[in-house]
Amino acid sequence: MFDRLILAFTCDGGQETLFLSFLKQSTFLPPGTASLNMRSFASYSSFPLFLLIFSQTLAGLEKLEINDRVNSVYRAIVRIEVVSERGSNGRMLKSGSTGSGVIIDKSGLVVTNHHVAGKATRLTCRMHNGEEIGADLLGADALTDLAVLQLRLSERSPDSSPITFAKFADSQKVQVGDVCFAMGSPAGLSQSVTRGIVSNLALISKQSGSFRLDGENVGELVRWLGHDAVIFPGNSGGPLVNENGLIIGINEVAIASLGGAIPSNLVQEVSGELAKNGHIKRSWCGFECQPVLEDSQVGILISGIISGSPAEEAGFLPGDLITHFSGQPVQARIPEDIPPFNQIAGSIPAGKTVKIRGLRQGKKKNWKLITRERESAFNREKEVKSWGLTLRDFTMMSSLESRRNDLSGAQVHTVAPGGPSFSAKPNLLPGDVIMETNGKPIKSVDDLVGASKQMTAGKTEPVPVLVRFERDLASFLTVVKIGPEPEENRPMEAWKPWLGVRTQVITRDLAEALGMDRNTRGIRISQVFPNTPAKRAGLSAGDLLMRMDGQVIQANKPEDYEVFGNMIKQYRTDSTISLSGLREGAEAEWNATLDKRPTPSQELPEHEDKSLELTVRELSFSDRVFQRLQDDDHALFVENVEPAGWSSLAGLRQGDLLLSINGEMVSSVKNFKSRISELMEQESPGVTFFIKRGIHTMYIKVEPNWDPS
C-alpha cells in the first residue's frame, strides 16, 4: 500500500527532490544511510508519521512562497484615516472613518475609493510599519468611485526608509479561477490579506442605479472583477492582487459572499487623469440605453432622451437601436454589456461630431451627434450658518432633474430643525430654490453668502429678510429672520368649490416686508393652475387678495391658512365671486366663476392587476400639473407595485407613468384592462411597458406567470 502511495505522491520530480533532501537531514533514516530512493523508503515503519509531518512541511513551504510574492504589495498598503464633511440638518457635519489604499508610484500617489476619501477635509495614511504620513486629496471621481491622494513625503524624517509601491497588471488578462489576494485595513485595524479566486469578470449590481455616489450611478461605467477573497468593512480602496504581486483591481463592494473590485485598467486610466488634472473629462450624449428586448435584435436600445441634450438635437427617439458608434460596432444583449458602451461614449472628446449608425423601426438610419462635456450630477453642498441651511449650486444635470430652465438660484439641500429657515412662515424645505433676497436676484450660493454678510454687517439683532423662493412651479415669499424662531407646521389645503390657486397668508412680518400696514389681512397667490377659474379671471402669482365680495379675508397669522378656503366653501360651484386686492402695489379687482374641484386621485378609476402585481389609475389634475403634462398627453399613474412581485422584479416603481403597452398607447384604465386581458389569453411571454420616471423614459419588460384570477 505504501509502495503505491509513494509512487502517486512522487509524480512531481521537483517535490521528490525536496522530499529526499529533507530525508537526509531527518531522524527517520538509519545512521549511515548514504543513498535512498522513494520506493525503498516505503519499507520504513515510521513512514506514516513522517508522511504527515512532510505534508505539513510542504504546505508551510507553499505558504511561505505565496507570502514572498505578495509581501511587496502588502508593504504598499496604507490605512487611511479620514475626516470628512457632509450636509445634514442644515449643517456640514464632520465625521471620522477609515479605509484602505495602495501606493502606486515612488512619488507617493495613493489610490483608494471615492466613498472612502472623496469628501475628505483631512487625511492621514498609516504605513505597514506604523509610520503616519499626512496626505492631500488630488481628485475624486464619483462615477467610478476612485480617488487619488498625494502623500506628504517632504514631511518625513530624512532617515526614513524609501516607500514601497505596487504595480498594475493588465486586467484584460485576468481569467476566472485565477488566485487572488484582497488586501486592506479592515475595521481600521492593521493590514490584512485574504485569499480567494476570481469568480466573475463582469460583475454588476442586480438593480440598476442601486449604487449611487453624489448622484452618480457607479454601475454606469464599472463592471467589477468578482472574487471570493473575504472583504471586510474597511477593505474598500485596498488592492486585489494576483499571484505575481501585481494589482488587478481596487476593492470596492461586497455583494453577498462575493467581493467586487474595479478592474486595474480602468483604475490606471482614471487615477492618471485625477493625479494630473484633479477631475475627469467626459463627454455627454444625453441618451439612456438598455439591452435589446429580443435576441434577434442587433445593437443597443435607446430607452430615453434627456430634454435639450445632444441626443435630442441629433434626432434620436426612444426605441432607436444603435449598431455602430463612432465607427465601432456595439451590442448589448444583457445589462453587463452597457458599461463598456458607456465607456466608449464617454471617452469621445467634448465638442466632437460623432457618426452613429443604427435602426429605427427596422429601417437603417444615420445620425450625427455633437458631444458636450459632462458635468457632475451634483455640486458639493455648502453651509450658510446664518440661515440654518446647506445649499447647492445647480449643475446641468441637477437643473434638468429639478425641471429648471437655467442654473440660477441656490437650491436648499438640508434645513436645520428650529433654525431661521425652518421657522419662517412658510418655511424652506429641501429642494426649494432661493431666487431673491430683499428684491435682489440670487444666482448662486456665493451670491446668498455675500448678500447675507452685507445684511448682517454690524447687526446685533436678527435681521428679517424678504425671500422669494420657488417650489415646484410655485413662487413663494417668506420672511427669514437670520436667527432662531419657533417651529410651525402648515397642513395642506383642501376644499370642494375650486378657484384653482395655491396661496399663503399675508403674515404681519410679510406685510411689513412688502411695505404695507402690519395689520393688513389677506392672502398672497403663490401659484395659478392652468385652465382654472383663477386663470380665466386673470389672477397671477404674486397678486394680494384682501376681500371677497366685500368681506375682509381675515388672515394674518400662519394658523389662518384655512380662512380663504372656508370662505370659498360657502359658495356654489358655479357662483361668481368678486375679489379685490393689490397687484404690484396698485389696487385691482377680479371676477371669477368657481368650478367644481377636479376629481381627487382617490376617486379616479383604478385597476389592480393580480397577474402583473401592480395597481394603475388614471391621471389626476395635480398629476398633470406636477408632471408637466399637456391635456392630450395620455398615460396611467402606477399607484402601487407589490414588493417582490413580477412588476417589481422588472424594475417598475410606484409613481411611474405608464405610456404604452407593447408599443400601443394606453389612455385609460379600461384600455389597460382590455389590452392585458388580450395578452393573458394569448399567454404572451412578456409585456413591455414604456414608462416615464421623472424626466427619464425607459422600457421595462414584465414576464408574469399569467393568473386569470
MIKOL-917749 format. One record per residue (C-alpha): residue in three letters; y, x, z. Coordinates in steps of 0.5 Angstrom, whole numbers, plus 2048, in hexadecimal, padded with zeros to 3 digits. Layout:
N
AlaYXZ ...
***
This chain:
709
Met800800800 Phe805806802 Asp8038097FB Arg8058037F7 Leu80B8027FC Ile80E80A7FB Leu80D8097F3 Ala8118037F3 Phe8168067F8 Thr81780C7F4 Cys81880A7ED Asp81F80C7ED Gly81F8147ED Gly8258157F0 Gln8238127F6 Glu81C8157F6 Thr82081C7F6 Leu8258197FC Phe81E817800 Leu81B81E7FF Ser821822801 Phe82181D807 Leu81A81E809 Lys81A826809 Gln81F82580F Ser81C820812 Thr817820818 Phe81281B814 Leu80F821811 Pro80A826814 Pro80C82D815 Gly80C832810 Thr80C82D80A Ala80E830804 Ser80E82B7FF Leu80D8247FE Asn80D81E7F9 Met80E8177FA Arg8078157F9 Ser80481A7FE Phe809817804 Ala805811804 Ser800814808 Tyr80481580E Ser803810813 Ser80A810815 Phe80D80D80E Pro80E806810 Leu813808816 Phe81680E811 Leu81780980B Leu81B804810 Ile82080A812 Phe82080D80B Ser822806808 Gln82880580D Thr82A80C80C Leu82A80A804 Ala82F804806 Gly83380880A Leu83480E805 Glu836808800 Lys83B805804 Leu83E80C805 Glu83E80D7FE Ile8428067FD Asn847808802 Asp84880E7FF Arg84A80A7F8 Val84F8057FC Asn85280A801 Ser85880C7FD Val85A8057FB Tyr858803803 Arg85E808805 Ala863805800 Ile8627FE803 Val8687FC807 Arg8697F780D Ile8707F380B Glu8747F0811 Val8797EB80E Val87F7E8811 Ser8817E280C Glu8857DC80C Arg8847D5809 Gly8897CF809 Ser8867CA80E Asn88A7C4812 Gly8917C7810 Arg8907CE812 Met88D7D480F Leu8877D5814 Lys8857DC815 Ser87D7DD815 Gly8797E3816 Ser8727E4812 Thr86D7EA810 Gly86A7EB809 Ser8677F1805 Gly8697F5800 Val8677FB7FC Ile86B8017FA Ile86A8027F2 Asp86E8097F1 Lys87180F7F4 Ser87880C7F5 Gly8768077FA Leu8758017F6 Val8717FC7F9 Val86E7F57F6 Thr86D7EF7FA Asn86E7E87F9 His8747E47F9 His8727DF7FE Val8717E5803 Ala8787E8802 Gly87C7E57FC Lys8817E2801 Ala8817E8806 Thr8877EA809 Arg8847F080D Leu87D7F380B Thr8797F980F Cys8737FC80C Arg86E7FF810 Met86980480D His86280580E Asn86380B813 Gly868806817 Glu86F809815 Glu874804814 Ile87980480E Gly87F7FF80C Ala87F7FC805 Asp8837F8801 Leu8827F37FC Leu8837F57F5 Gly8817EE7F2 Ala87C7E87F2 Asp8797E37ED Ala8777DC7F0 Leu8747DA7E9 Thr86E7E07EA Asp86F7E17F2 Leu8717E87F1 Ala8767EC7F5 Val8787F47F5 Leu87A7F87FB Gln87D7FF7FB Leu87B803801 Arg881807804 Leu87E80D803 Ser884811805 Glu88480F80C Arg87D81280D Ser87D819811 Pro87D81F80D Asp87682180F Ser87381A80D Ser86C81B809 Pro86D818802 Ile86C811801 Thr86580E7FD Phe86680A7F8 Ala8618067F4 Lys8608057EC Phe85E7FF7E8 Ala8587FD7E4 Asp8587F97DD Ser8577F27E0 Gln8547F07D9 Lys84E7F57DA Val84C7F17E1 Gln8467ED7E0 Val8427E87E4 Gly83E7EC7E9 Asp8427F27EA Val8427F47F1 Cys8497F47F4 Phe84D7F57FB Ala8527F17FE Met8577F5802 Gly85D7F3806 Ser85F7F280D Pro85C7EB810 Ala8607E7815 Gly8657ED816 Leu85F7F2818 Ser85E7F9815 Gln85B7FA80E Ser8547F780D Val84F7F7807 Thr84A7F1805 Arg8457F27FF Gly8437ED7FA Ile8427EC7F3 Val8477E97ED Ser8447E27EC Asn8497DF7E7 Leu84E7E27E2 Ala8537DC7E1 Leu8537D87E8 Ile8597D37E8 Ser85A7CD7ED Lys8577C77EC Gln85D7C37ED Ser8637C57E8 Gly8697C67EC Ser8667C77F2 Phe8687CE7F4 Arg8707CE7F3 Leu8757D37F6 Asp87C7D27F6 Gly87B7CC7F1 Glu8777D07EC Asn86F7CF7EA Val86C7D57EB Gly8667D37E7 Glu86A7D27E1 Leu8697DA7E0 Val8647DC7E4 Arg85C7DC7E4 Trp8597DF7EA Leu8537E47EA Gly84F7E07EF His84A7E47F3 Asp8467E37FA Ala8497E97FE Val84C7E6804 Ile8537E4804 Phe8567E380B Pro85D7E180D Gly8627E680C Asn85E7EA806 Ser8637E7801 Gly8667EC7FD Gly8607F17FE Pro85D7F47F8 Leu8567F27F5 Val8537F97F4 Asn84D7FB7EF Glu8478007F1 Asn84B8057ED Gly8518047F2 Leu8568017ED Ile85A7FB7EE Ile8577F57EA Gly85B7F07EE Ile8607EE7F3 Asn85D7E87F8 Glu8617E27F9 Val85D7DC7FA Ala8567DA7FE Ile8537D47FB Ala84D7D17FF Ser8497D77FF Leu84C7DB7F9 Gly8527E07F9 Gly8577E07F3 Ala85A7E67F1 Ile8607E77EC Pro85D7EB7E6 Ser85F7F27E6 Asn8627F27DF Leu8677EC7E1 Val8697F07E7 Gln86B7F67E4 Glu86F7F27DF Val8737EE7E4 Ser8737F47E9 Gly8767F97E4 Glu87C7F47E2 Leu87D7F27E9 Ala87E7F97EB Lys8827FA7E5 Asn8877F47E5 Gly8857F07EB His8837EA7E7 Ile87F7E87E2 Lys8827E67DB Arg87E7E07D8 Ser87F7DB7D2 Trp87F7D47D3 Cys87D7CF7CD Gly87D7C87D1 Phe8767C57CF Glu8717C47D4 Cys86A7C57D2 Gln8637C37D4 Pro85C7C47D1 Val85A7C07CB Leu8577B97CC Glu8517B97C7 Asp84C7BF7C6 Ser84E7BE7BF Gln8557C07BF Val8587C77BE Gly85E7C97C2 Ile8627C87C8 Leu8647C17C9 Ile86C7BF7CB Ser86C7BB7D1 Gly8737BA7D2 Ile87A7BD7CF Ile8807BE7D4 Ser8867BB7D2 Gly88B7C07CF Ser8867C57CE Pro8857CA7C8 Ala87E7C67C7 Glu8827BF7C6 Glu8877C37C2 Ala8827C57BE Gly87F7BE7BD Phe8797BE7C1 Leu8767B87C4 Pro8707B67C9 Gly86A7B67C5 Asp86B7BC7C1 Leu8667C27C0 Ile8687C97C0 Thr8637CD7BC His8677D37BB Phe86D7D67BF Ser8717DC7BC Gly86B7DE7B7 Gln8667DE7BD Pro8607D87BD Val8607D47C3 Gln85B7D07C6 Ala85A7CC7CD Arg8537C87CE Ile8547C97D6 Pro8597CA7DB Glu8577D17DB Asp85A7D27D4 Ile8617D07D6 Pro8647D67DA Pro8627DB7D4 Phe8667D77CF Asn86C7D67D4 Gln86C7DE7D5 Ile86D7DE7CD Ala8727D97CD Gly8767DC7D3 Ser8767E37D0 Ile87A7E27CA Pro8817E47CB Ala8867DF7CC Gly88A7DD7C6 Lys8857DF7C1 Thr8827DA7BC Val87B7D87BC Lys8777D67B7 Ile8727D17B9 Arg86C7CD7B5 Gly8687C77B7 Leu8677C07B6 Arg86A7B97B7 Gln8657B37B7 Gly8607B77B3 Lys8657BA7AE Lys8687C17AD Lys86F7C37B0 Asn8737C97B1 Trp8797CA7B6 Lys87E7CF7B7 Leu8807D07BE Ile8857D47C1 Thr8837D67C8 Arg8887D67CE Glu8887DB7D5 Arg8847D77DA Glu8887D77E1 Ser8847D67E7 Ala8827CF7EA Phe8877CF7F0 Asn88C7D47F2 Arg88C7D67F9 Glu88F7D27FF Lys8957D4803 Glu8977D1809 Val89E7CF80B Lys89E7CE812 Ser8A57CA813 Trp8A27C580F Gly89B7C5812 Leu8977C680B Thr8937CA807 Leu8957C9800 Arg8937CC7F9 Asp8977CD7F2 Phe8947CA7EC Thr88F7CD7E7 Met88E7CB7E0 Met8877C87E3 Ser8897C57E9 Ser88F7C27E6 Leu88A7BF7E1 Glu8857BD7E6 Ser88B7B97EA Arg88E7B67E4 Arg8947B97E4 Asn8997BA7DE Asp89B7C17E0 Leu89B7C67E5 Ser8A17C47E9 Gly8A07C37F0 Ala89D7C57F7 Gln8967C27F8 Val8947C07FF His88E7C4801 Thr88D7C2808 Val8917BF80D Ala8927C1815 Pro8907BB819 Gly8967B981D Gly89B7BD819 Pro8A17BC816 Ser89E7BA80F Phe8987B6813 Ser89D7B2817 Ala8A27B0811 Lys8A27A980F Pro89F7A880A Asn89B7AF80C Leu8997B4807 Leu8927B5805 Pro88D7BA802 Gly88E7B97FA Asp8967B77FB Val89B7BB7F7 Ile8A17BC7F9 Met8A77BC7F4 Glu8AD7BC7F7 Thr8B17BD7FE Asn8B87BA7FF Gly8B87B97F8 Lys8B77C07F5 Pro8B07C17F1 Ile8AA7C57F4 Lys8A77C87EE Ser8A27CD7F3 Val8A07CE7FA Asp8A57D47FA Asp8AB7CF7F8 Leu8A97CB7FE Val8A97D1803 Gly8AF7D3800 Ala8B27CC801 Ser8B07CC808 Lys8B37D280A Gln8B97D0808 Met8B97C980B Thr8B77CC812 Ala8BB7D2812 Gly8BF7D3819 Lys8BC7CC81B Thr8B97CB822 Glu8B77C3821 Pro8B27C081C Val8B57BF815 Pro8B47B9811 Val8B27BA80A Leu8B27B4805 Val8AC7B6801 Arg8AA7B37FA Phe8A27B47F9 Glu89D7B17F4 Arg8967AE7F6 Asp8927AC7F0 Leu8977A87EC Ala89C7A67F1 Ser8A27A97F3 Phe8A47A97FB Leu8AA7AB7FF Thr8A97AD806 Val8AD7B180B Val8A97B780E Lys8AC7BA815 Ile8AB7C1815 Gly8A87C181C Pro8A27BD81F Glu8A27B581F Pro89D7B0822 Glu8987AE81D Glu8987A781A Asn8937A4815 Arg89479F810 Pro88F79A80E Met88E797806 Glu892791804 Ala88E78B801 Trp8917847FF Lys88F77F7FA Pro89577D7F7 Trp8977837F3 Leu89D7877F1 Gly89A78D7EE Val89D7927F2 Arg89C7987F8 Thr8A17987FD Gln8A479C803 Val8A879A809 Ile8AF79C809 Thr8AF79F810 Arg8B57A1814 Asp8B47A8812 Leu8B37A780B Ala8B97A280A Glu8BE7A780E Ala8BB7AD809 Leu8BD7A8803 Gly8C47A7805 Met8C37A0808 Asp8C479D80F Arg8BF79F813 Asn8BD798815 Thr8BC79680E Arg8B679280D Gly8B1791807 Ile8AC795802 Arg8AC79A7FD Ile8A87997F7 Ser8A379F7F6 Gln89F79D7F0 Val8A07977EB Phe8997967E8 Pro8997947E0 Asn89878D7DE Thr89A78A7E4 Pro8A07857E6 Ala8A478B7E9 Lys8A378F7E3 Arg8A57897DF Ala8AB7887E4 Gly8AE78F7E2 Leu8AC7927E9 Ser8AC7997E9 Ala8A979E7EE Gly8AF7A07F3 Asp8B27997F3 Leu8B47977FA Leu8B37907FC Met8B778C802 Arg8B6785800 Met8B17807FD Asp8B47797FC Gly8BA77B800 Gln8B677C806 Val8B6783809 Ile8B0788809 Gln8AF789810 Ala8AC79080F Asn8AF796812 Lys8A9799816 Pro8A379C814 Glu89F797817 Asp8A3792813 Tyr89E79480D Glu89B78C80C Val8A278980C Phe8A3789805 Gly89C787803 Asn89C781808 Met8A377E805 Ile89F77E7FE Lys89977B801 Gln89E775803 Tyr89E7737FB Arg89A7707F6 Thr8977757F1 Asp89C7727EB Ser8A27727EF Thr8A87767ED Ile8AC77A7F2 Ser8B377D7F3 Leu8B37847F5 Ser8BA7887F7 Gly8BB78F7F9 Leu8BD7967F6 Arg8BC79A7F0 Glu8BF7A17F0 Gly8C479F7F5 Ala8C67987F1 Glu8C57917F3 Ala8BF78E7EF Glu8BB7877EE Trp8B57867EB Asn8B177F7EA Ala8A97807EA Thr8A477B7E9 Leu89E77C7ED Asp89777D7EB Lys89077C7EE Arg88E7827F1 Pro8897867EC Thr8817857EE Pro88078A7F3 Ser87A78E7F2 Gln87578B7F7 Glu8767847F3 Leu8747877EC Pro86E7867E8 Glu86978C7EA His86178D7E9 Glu85C7917ED Asp8577947E8 Lys8517967EC Ser84E79A7E7 Leu85379F7E6 Glu85579E7ED Leu85D79D7EC Thr8627987ED Val8677977E8 Arg86D7927E8 Glu8737907E3 Leu87A7947E4 Ser87F7917E9 Phe8867917E7 Ser8877977EC Asp88179B7E9 Arg88579A7E2 Val88C79D7E5 Phe8897A37E9 Gln8847A57E4 Arg88A7A47DF Leu8867A07DA Gln88979B7D5 Asp8877947D4 Asp8837957CE Asp87F79A7D2 His8787987D3 Ala87479B7D9 Leu8707997DF Phe87179C7E6 Val86B79F7E9 Glu86B79B7F0 Asn86579F7F3 Val8607A47F2 Glu85A7A37F6 Pro8587AA7F9 Ala8527AE7F6 Gly8527A87F1 Trp8517A97EA Ser8587A97E8 Ser85A7AE7EE Leu8557B37EB Ala8587B27E5 Gly85F7B47E8 Leu8627AD7E8 Arg8677AC7ED Gln86B7A77F1 Gly8727A67EE Asp8707A87E7 Leu8727A47E1 Leu86C7A27DC Leu86F7A27D5 Ser8697A17D1 Ile8617A07D1 Asn85D7A47CB Gly8647A47C7 Glu86579D7C8 Met86C79B7CB Val86B7977D2 Ser8707927D3 Ser86E78D7D9 Val86878C7DE Lys8657877D9 Asn86578C7D4 Phe8627917D8 Lys85C78D7DB Ser85A78B7D3 Arg85A7927D1 Ile8567947D7 Ser85178F7D6 Glu8507917CF Leu84F7987D1 Met84A7957D6 Glu8467917D1 Gln8467977CC Glu84379B7D2 Ser8497A17D0 Pro8477A87D3 Gly84E7A87D5 Val8557A57D5 Thr85B7AA7D3 Phe8627A87D7 Phe8687AA7D4 Ile86D7AB7DA Lys8747AD7DD Arg8757B07E3 Gly87C7B27E5 Ile87F7B57DE His8787B77DC Thr8737B47D8 Met86B7B57D7 Tyr8647B37D5 Ile85F7B17DA Lys8587AF7D9 Val8547AB7DE Glu84D7AB7DD Pro84A7A57E1 Asn8437A27E2 Trp84579B7E0 Asp8447967E5 Pro84578F7E3 Ser84678C7EA 
***
